[in-house]
Structure formats: structure tokens, C-alpha cells
Amino acid sequence: MVLGEVRKSGEFVTPGEKLGVIEEFIPDFGTYVNDGSVHSKVVGSLLLDLTNRKVSVYPLTRRVNVPRVGSLVIGTVVGVQDSLALIRIIKIGTRFLSGFFTGLLHISEVSFRYTETMFDVCRLGDIVRAKVISNKNRTYHLSTKGLNFGVIYAFCSQCGGYLTLGRQRRLKCSSCGHVEKRKVASDYGKFIL
Ligand SMILES: [Zn+2]
């Protein structure tokens, strides 16, 4: 494979993407080598220097906002199973996204305490604050361990009404009065999206 035939300068690349093999190109800025192939380290624009046979990637940090390990993210719960929740990431730090990234919250990463079931943690439509702890295989693994993390807005699973935080950190539906459990963040209901 000749790299120049399949890849073009200016092409948009994401972290981990294979750019070519070391026999063809010398890895330069914004790249790394794994098992003889060159990969992009960053989100950016590909630059192929065909004269010097160098491959580099120039980061587009101002234009593209991608979750990283350590990022604080805010997302909507789009799926809940007994030991897993799927969260569509809508915001990284203070910046909104297009809703393209999905994170996984496993029950073991919910709290420092034991969690019996994910249904006591979050429900469909809830808004959650979490931290990205890994992005292996391009899957964002999230954690809500700690006081600042967890559900910041929750909605009644019976009627969809907003749940207000009452005494003993119990959540009660403002419409139908149903009482529910969540793993709430310390600023539940106060955070402005
Ligand atoms: Zn309700």
C-alpha cells in the first residue's frame, strides 16, 4: 500500500486512526507508532510530506471538541440496564457538542459505595455529570464517583415530571408525588446547563 494513494493532506483524522506504515512514512508531529503502523494522536488535519516522506497531524483543538480521559462531561441518559447506563454526551466542560459521543457508565463506577442496580442511579432522560475515565476502543467509559458527580436533573419514571430533592436526599415528583432513587450530584437541580 502506498500511503499517498489512499490518504490526502488536509483529511480530517481522529485519535487512533491508522495513517500508514513505518516502511512508507516517518512518523512526525501528532502521531505515534504501534505494531509498525503510524496512528494519529490527536483530532486534526493530516499532513503528508511526500518529499521527506513524513506524516504528521495538526490538531484542530479550537474547532473540534472531543471527550478525553479526565474530561468532565454532561450527558443525557439514553439507555439503562441493570448494570450499565448509556449516556449521550452533550457537553464537555463548558462547551456543547452535537450529541455525537456516547459514554458507558458501569455500575462499578457509579459510587464509592456499593450500588445494587443501575435503576437506582439514573433513568432515561436524566441529565448526568460524569468524568471520562477511559476511551479504550473508542468507547468513553464514565465514572460518577464523588460528590460532584451523578444526576443533576431527573425526571419521574411514571409521568415525566421534574423530580425535586427533598429531605434525606429523596427525590419526589413535582407532578404526581412518586418517590424515586438516584445517585445525585451535590448541586442537584441547581446547575444551569
Ligand atoms: Zn410523576
Residues whose N, C-alpha, C, O or C-beta is under 5 A from the ligand:
A	BS01	ZN	C156 Q158 C159 G160 G161 C173 S175 C176 G177 H178
